[in-house]
Amino acid sequence: MALRDGFFKKKSGSANKAVDRIKFVLQSDRSGLPPETLERIKNDIISVLSNYVEIDIEELDFNITKAPSEGGALTSALCANIPIKGLKRTTVDDKVHKE
Amino acid sequence: MGEVIVITSGKGGVGKTTTTANVGTGLAKLDKKVVLIDTDIGLRNLDVVMGLENRIVYNLVDVIEGTCKIKQALIKDKRYPNLYLLPAAQTRDKSAVRPEEMKQLCEQLKTEFDYIIIDCPAGIEQGFENAVAGADRALVVTTPEVSAVRDADRIIGLLEAHNMKKMDLIVNRLRIEMVRTGDMMSSDDVVEILAVNLIGIVPDDGSIIVATNNGEPLVGNESKAGQAYMNICRRITGEEVPFLDLNVKKGFFSRLFGRK
C-alpha cells in the first residue's frame, strides 16, 4: 500500500502548498513590511522593467530570502527572478532620440 | 572551558524539553560532564522527562537569589556519572531571574562542566532572554509544520540580533511516510526556508512517548529516534556523522527492494 500511495500521490500532496505559504508569510515577517507594501514594490519593479523589456509575469519569482553575507552572517535579501520574454520594440532610448 | 548550548524553538510543544533531555543524556554517555538547566520557571518539566522529579530540593531561583550554593541545587543523575540537572522553580515566574544573572551562572558552570544545556521556554519574552543570555550556541528545534517553521524563523532572527555565534537546526517529528507521499515538508524543505545548518533529523517515534512515560531518555538505544539523538550528540562534539536514511524520497527500485 505504502508503495502505491507513494507512487501515485507524490504530486498531489500538501507539502508544496505548505512551503509556498510559509515562504509568502516569511516575506513580510522578515522584512517587517506588510504584504500590501511588498506587492506594491513588486508592481513598481515590474512597471519600471516593462519600460525596457517584455516580462513573463506568470513565471516571475519575487522573494525575501535569507542568505549569508560576506562576513558569514545571515542577512535578508530581496531576490527577484524575472524572466524576460524579449526586448521592447520601442525602448526609452528610442523615445529620447525621437524627442 | 565548557560550552553553553541553548535549546529553543519559539513555538511550544515541538520537543525542546525532550531534545534537551536526550542531548544532555547523550553527551553524558559520550563521557562529557554535563549539566542541564531548566529555565522554564513556573512550568518546569525537564525534571519529569528526566525522571528526577522526586529528588528536587533547591532550584534555579534559589541559586540566583543565593538561598543555596550551586552544588546544593544540582541533582546528580545516578544512572550516569557525569550528568546533573538544575531544575526550574515551579512557584515563581520568569521575572525571578534576569539575563545578567543567567550569564554569570553560565560562566561559573563553564569552569566545571564540558556542556551546559539550557532548556528554553516557549515564547520570545523574558524567559527566552534569560535562556539565551549566557549561551555560546543554539539548537533551534522545529517540526515540519507551517506554524513551527514560522516561529523558528522568528527565533533565528532574534538569535542573530543577540549575536549568537553558532546556530544549528533540528527537524523533529519527521514522518517519513508522509514526506514520501508529499504530505509533509521534508527536512530539505525546512532547511531551504530557514537557511540554517542542519544538525539532526529526529523521526516521529512512539518510543519517545514510552521513554517520557518512564522518565528515561532513549538516546543511544536501538530506536530510530534514539539513534538520531545520539548522532546529534556526536555532531555537537564535532564528529562528522552521516544522516540516517530517513528523509530520502526514494526511487522506484529502492522503494521496491530496499524496504523491510
Interface residues (C-beta under 8 A of the other chain):
Chain A: A2 L3 D5 G6 F7 K9 K10 K11 S12 G13 S14 A15 N16 A18 V19 R21 I22 K23 V25 L26 D29 R30 T65 K66 A67 P68 A73 L74
Chain B: P144 E145 V146 V149 R150 D153 R154 I156 G157 E160 E177 M178 V179 R180 T181 G182 D183 M184 M185 S186 D189 I193 L194 A195 V196 K249 K250 F252 R255 L256 R259
